[in-house]
Amino acid sequence: MDTRLLNYVEPIRRARGDFLYTYRGNRLVDLWKQGGRAILGHGKSHHLTGLKDTLARGVWMPVPHPGMRHLEKALQKLFPGKVLRIYRGLNRTLTVVGNFLAQQITWEDIPDPAYPGLRPAWSRFSNRITLWRPWIDTVGEVSSLRAPHLQDYHQDIIVPLLPLAWPEEVAVLILSDSVAPLFPPSELLSPVFAEYAQRAVYDLLQAIEQAPKVMLPKTQQALLNSSIWKGSSVYWYVDASFAQNDYEGLFREGLQKGFLLPPIVEDPLILPWSLSPGLDVKLAQLLSFNAEA
């Protein structure tokens, strides 16, 4: 995973909502959102309060605690009736999946249903495993449903991309009934991360119930007219034909204009639900330039 474009970003001092603030006093609209792990925004105060309360209890190691039950309950509300596994981080989860598939698998190998096409790296596993993103269904169409459309997934393994800031500490799998017995049981997490994760899942549930719509008319029109960006509603991807050097130039221009585009070209540009009319126009101009490049 090439993150070298992040070297062009000024050091970030704080983050709130859809915005990042640098030590030099500049503001960036975050259109990367950590690949989707910050899709609900940054700096939620109740997350910080919860982390402080859990840390203050002093139980940081993975031991039995109510937080695991709380997290499992939250996940069952998001994915009712599904067989779940919770593991200590993405790397551990990929190892477990690789053992089941009898071959090594990386994050980049997992097909993304929001992407309008099929990447070569996905061909080995497209019938066995897939990502799940909120507000998208199996064919890339926007959906306000949370779990009913999971029945349309034919893969045995679904990896939900949840709004968890620490994927190296918490990861979840949804398994078909036929393969679930072949996977190890869920693992104990530190209460610090289990309690944090369950709050994040409930935040996602609340956001899904609100059924938001993207309200960026200028930007949406620019994307629809673009020959470079492909996608729908929230998620937009750079077309594979767009040269890496050209994307680097666009990324740097975005920083100059106050926008953080995805520093990893395979990650989607994730739109906020709304911006001020002025920012909507500026973003549309940036993406329109891209379409004409």
C-alpha positions, 0 to 999 in steps of 0.5 A: 500500500503506497502512502507516499503522497501523504508526505505532501500533507502538512502535519495535522494538528486536529480533526473535527467532522469532515475537516483536518486542521494543520499546524500552520492553520490551514484547513483541509476537507477530508475526502479520503476518510481513512479509506472509509474508516472515518466515514462518519467524521472525526473527533466525536466527543463521546468517543473520547469520553468513552476512551478516557473512562475505559483507560482510567479503569486500568484494564488495557489487556485482552481479558474477559469484560462486558465490552465484548458482549456490548460489541457483539450486541451492536454488531448483531443489530447492524447485521441481524441473524448473521454469523460473526467473528471478532478478531484482534486486528486486520492482520490477524483476520487476513491470516485467518482468512488466508488459512481458510483459503489455503493461500495468502491474501492481502487487503488489496485482494478483497473485492470492493462492491462500491468499485464500478468494475473488477480489478485484476487483483480481485480475480482469485477471490471474487467468488469467495470474499468481499468487502461491505461498505455502508450505503452501498449494495452488491452492484454499487448502487446506493442503499439505505438498508443495513442488512437485508441486502446482505442476502444478495452477497453470494460470497462465504466471507464478508469483511465489513469496513466499519468506522473503526479508527484502529483496524490493527486492533479490531476487525470483524468477519461475517461468515456463511453458515457453511464455512463458519465452523471452519473459522476460529472463535472470536478473540477477546479484545482489550476493553479499550478497543471493544468499548470504542468499537461498539460506540462506533457501530451504534453511531453507524446504525444511527447514521444509517437510520437517518438515511442521509443524502449527498447535497453537493449539486455542483460536485455531483455534476462534475463527477458525473461528467468526468471521464476520470472518476467512476462511482456513485453517490458517496464513493468515487474511484480514479479510473485505472487509465489515469496515470499515477503522475497525473494523479499525483499532480491532482493530489497536490493541487487538491491540497493547495485548494484545501482538499485531501484526496485519497493518498492511496489511489486504490481508495475511494474519494468519499464525499461528505453529505454536504459542504458550504456552497462555496466549497461545493463550487471549489471541489467541483472545479477541482474535479472538473479540471481532472475530467479535462486533464 
